[in-house]
Amino acid sequence: MDMRAVDTPYLQLTGIRKTFGSGDRQVVALGRVELTVAEGEFLAIVGPSGCGKSTLLQIAAGLALPSEGTVRFRGAPVTAPPEGIVYLFQQYGKSLLPWRTVADNVAFAIEHRPGMTRAAARETSRRYLAMVGLAEFADRYPWQLSGGMQQRVTIARALAAEPRVLLLDEPFSSVDALTRLELHQLVLELWDKHRFTAVLVTHDVDEAVYLADRIAVLSARPSEVVQVLDTELPRPRDPLATRELPRFLSLRHAILQRLLGRA
């Protein structure tokens, strides 16, 4: 098993509570969520539909504020998007700028940096496009690419920002099953190479077990973390062999049983 994860909290969520509305119309989305993420680990978060998984990830990213509780990244409180945390959205088509080429979309993540010229940003963007297998499509526009290729562009853009933490909000849910398997392998290869911390929100239990070191299971709304499981699956992961391991099947069964209310 990959032993990069350590016990020291790198990203820490303490007593996270989130409500929407007020009075009789108030909805408590998140109860009291407690969660820590170690540097370099791959953590997945699963839970019933509507339990606030994406809301929790947005709070972790500083894109939304909790009603109560605190988020700390490397010991510092998070009240706005901090440098070092990158959020990968589910709707890749909406996050890409249609009037920019693929290379310019990736360059968008870094061209604002002091001293970064447009030429240097484009050169860097092409390097990251090569990492995701899209070097030859640098001068195309997003609408000229398939859904899976567009998601590769968003992954390249996220990596170009050199994240310490990559937050993935159901990034594979809008592509077909085969493309999803290919993107799984791509993300694992890039995670292993760049050693960023990854937090994945997904509704797909198989995906969570396959990708992660640990899996946090949320309850129904108002959600709390009801279980954290170590996957204890060997790396590197194989899209076929890993899914046939007894440990994989056991974890999948246990998590689905809890989500279905049978635990």
N, C-alpha and C positions, 0 to 999 in steps of 0.2 A: 504494500500500500504506500501511496505517496505520503511522506512524512513532513512536508513543508509546513503544514499548519501547526501553529504553536498555541499555547494556552492564553497568552496575553491578548486581550480584546483589541482588535485593530479598528473595528467598527462596532459600536455598542449602542443598542437601543434599550432604554430603561423606562418602564412605566408608560409606554406609548398608548395614548388614548386619543381617539378622533371621533368627533361628533359633527353631524351636519344638521342644519336647521335649528329650530328652537321651540320651546313649549311643547304642545301636544304633537307637533310634527318633527320633533327632534329624533334623529336616527343615530344610534351609537354604532359606528362601523368597527372601530377597534376598541377592545376592552382595555386590558393592561398587558401590552405585549412586551416581553423581556427577551432579548436576543443579542448574542455576541457573535462576531465573525472574526476569525483569526487571520492574520496576514498570510496571504498565499493560498488560502483554502478555496474550495469551490462548494458553496452552500446553495441548496435549493429550498424554496419555500412552496409548499402545496397547501391546499385547503379547499373547502366547498366553494362552489360558485357564489359570488357576491359577498365573500367574507372579508374583503378589503386587502387582498394581497398586493394589488397594484398601488393602492393608497399607501400601504406600508412602505413599498419601495420608493414612492415619490417622497415620502417623509425622510427616508434614509438618504435620499439624494439632495435634500434641501429644497426640493421643488414645491413642497407643501409643508406647512407647519402643523405639528400635533396640537390638539386641544390641551393635552397635558403630557408630561414626560419630556425626556431629553434624548438627543442623538449626539454621540461623540465620535469623531473621526480622528484617530491618532491622539486622543486625549482632549481635543478641542471641540467645543460645542458647535453643532451644525445648525445655523439659522438661515442660511442661504446656500446655493450650490457652491461647495468648496472646490478649490483647485485640487485635482487628483481623483475626483469621482466623476465618472462618465456614465450617462444613462442611455441605454439602447432601447428605443421605443418599439412597441409591437407593430405599429402601422408604418412600416418602412417607406411605403409609397408616399405618405404624407410628410415624412421627415426629409425627403430628398427635394432639392430645388430643381424644378423641371427646366428652367431656363439656363442652368449650368451644366456643363459637361460632367461626366463621371469623375474625371480628375479634379475639376474645380469643386465638385461637391465634397470630395475628400479634403482638398486644400482648405475648405471653409473652416475646418476645425483648428487650423494652425496659422492662417494668414494674418490674424490679428496680433500675433506675438511681436514684441518689440524687436526690431532689426530683421524681421522675416520679410524677405522680398517675395513678390508674386512668383518669380521664377523658382526660387528656393522652395516655396510652398508646393508648387506643381511637381517639382522633382521629388520631394518627399512623398507626395500623394501617389505618384506612380510606383514608388517603392512599396508602399502598403497595398496598392492594387495588385502588384505582383504576388504578394503574400497570400492573397485570397483568390489568385488565379484569374485576375481580370486585367492584366497588363495590356492586352490587345484591344480592350474596350474603353481605354482611357478617354478617348475623344468622342465617344458616343454620349447620348443623352439618356437619363434614367428611363424615359418612356420607350426607349428602343431595346430595353433589356427585359428578361423574364423576371418573375417575382423573386425567384431564388437568387438571381444575379443582383437584383436591386438590394436584397438583404445583405449580400456579400459587400456591396458598396458601403452600406451603413456600418458594417463590422470594420471595414478598412478605415472609415472615417473615425470611428470610435478609437481604434488602435493608434491612429495618427496623433490623437490627443495625448498619447502616452499615459493612460490611466493607471493609477495605483489600485483603484477599485472600479470594476465594470459591473454595472447593475443592468440586468437583462429582464425586460418586462415581456414575457411570453413572446420572444422574438421569432419563434419558429412556427407559430400557430397558423399563420396565413399561407403556408406553402404546402405542397403535396408531400406525401409520406416519404418518397424516395429522396426528394430534395432536403427534407428535414434530417434524414440520416446523414446526408453529405455535409450539411451545416453543423451537425453535432460533431463530426470528426474534425471539421475545420476549426471550430471553437476550441476543442480539446487540444489540438495541435498548437494553436496560438497561445492558449493558456499555459501550456507546458513550456513554450519557448519564451514567452514574455514575463511569466510569473506574476501576473496581476492577481488580485483578489477578485473572485467572481461571486455574485449573488444572483441567482436565477429565480424568478417567479414563474410558475407554470401550473397549468391544470392537468398536465399529462404526467401521471405517476411514473410510467416507464421512462420517460425522459429525465425526470428528476433522479431516479435511481441510477440510470446509466451515466449521467454526467457528474454527479456530485460526490463530495467526500462525506457531507452530512446533509440531512434533510430535516427541516423544521416543518412540523404539521400544525396548521392552524385549525381552530374550532370554527363552528358556524358563528355568524354575527350575534353579539359583539365578540369579535375573535380574540383569542389568546393562543399562545404557543402551548399545545397540549402534549407534544412529544418531539424529541430531537433524536434522530437515529444516525449512527455511523454506518455508512454503506459497507465499508470493509471489503470492497471489491478491488482486485488487482488492476494496476495500470501498467501499460496502456490498455485502454478499453477497446474491445472489438465489437462492431455493431451486431454480429451474429453470436459469437461465442460467449460474450459477456451476458447477453440476455438469456442464455441457456443455463447459466450457473445456478446451482441450488440456492445460493445466497441471494442472487438477484430475484428469483421467484419468491423466496421467502419474504423479502422486504416488500416486494410489490403486493403480495397477499396481505401482509400486516397493515400497510398503509391504506389500501383500498377497503379493508375491513373496518378500519377506524373511520374513514371518510363516509362510508355507507352506514355508520352508526351501529355496527355489529361488534365493536370492540368492548 
